Amino acid sequence: MRISEKQAADWVAGYVKAWKSTDPADIAAVFAEDAESHEWPYDTAWIGLDAIVTGWQSRQDWQKGGWTFDWELLAINGDTFAVKGVGAYRELGNFDNLWVVTLNEAGKCVVLRMWNNEIK
């Protein structure tokens, strides 16, 4: 499978919507049942949709005060794409992000690898 730039952009838009809402249905719209979400430098290895939902909901407080996410697509290789972004949280500060996302045939994420670096 080769994903398009539009598919990558649509997936990121769905991710941002789900991160804002933390609604299980919104999260399930972008992650497969057997998805994996790994985040560094945090010790995060959420395996399966239920673990991802629980993990996201545990971080709801991070959004207090509001936040934005600006991003750009770096590359697409078959079913995988890479995104560079900046998450700007009023309460937590700003974080440079690098995401590597692999999608299945249905356009849902099966593996998310994310690196976060706090901008000082």
Secondary structure as GFF3:
##gff-version 3
##sequence-region A 1 120
A	DSSP	alpha_helix	5	21	.	.	.	ID=ss1
A	DSSP	alpha_helix	24	28	.	.	.	ID=ss2
A	DSSP	beta_strand	31	40	.	.	.	ID=ss3
A	DSSP	beta_strand	44	47	.	.	.	ID=ss4
A	DSSP	alpha_helix	49	58	.	.	.	ID=ss5
A	DSSP	three_ten_helix	60	63	.	.	.	ID=ss6
A	DSSP	beta_strand	67	77	.	.	.	ID=ss7
A	DSSP	beta_strand	80	89	.	.	.	ID=ss8
A	DSSP	beta_strand	93	103	.	.	.	ID=ss9
A	DSSP	beta_strand	109	119	.	.	.	ID=ss10
###
